[in-house]
């Protein structure tokens, strides 16, 4: 089955109390090696400096590698969540919005989905023509229901 998305963007905030290097390592652990992480500074509500880390994946081989890594690093039970709940995270803009628990990745090198707290924001841009949410949902749902694994189907 063809990969149903054309790009993935990942971002997170490094708070003043965190090690930028540890957060970069955690983020890098789910990215293909060839994909770089960009850093920019922002000012927090209380005047503190925060670093925003971001990465964009656009090349098809890198997208495949990202998906494979995501599946390998999912904590037990998270595949079921992906299968049941992820489609509800689809926006009208044909993007699937997911949040990974950043601290869980740092401590356990595993992906756990979350709705709150300190997260890696993941935005998956679905290839839907015409660009309609209903079409994007169907494509991603079919892909997930096909076994969450594209390797045996490509």
TAGI-V51810 format. One line per field, one symbol per residue. ss: DSSP state (2 for helix, 1 for strand, 0 for the rest). psi: psi as a letter, one per 40 degrees, with the letter a starting at -180 (. if undefined). burial: # if it has 16 or more other ideal C-beta (glycine too) atoms within 10 Angstrom, else .. A space follows every 10 residues. Layout:
# TAGI-V51810
ss: ???
psi: ???
burial: ???
This chain:
# TAGI-V51810
ss: 0000111111 1111000002 2222222200 0000000111 1110000011 1111111002 2222222222 2221000222 2222222221 0000111111 1222222200 1010000011 1111110000 0022222222 2222200000 0000
psi: hiheieihhh iihhideihd ddddddddee iidehihihi iihideeihi hhhiihhdhd dddddddddd ddehiheddd dddddddeeh ieefhhhihh hddddddefi hhiieiahih hhhhhhghhi gidddddddd dddddeeehd dee.
burial: ...##.##.# ####...#.. ..##.##..# ##..#.#... .......... #.#.###... .######..# #.##...#.. .#...##.## ...###.### ######...# ###....### .#######.. .....##.## ..##.....# ....
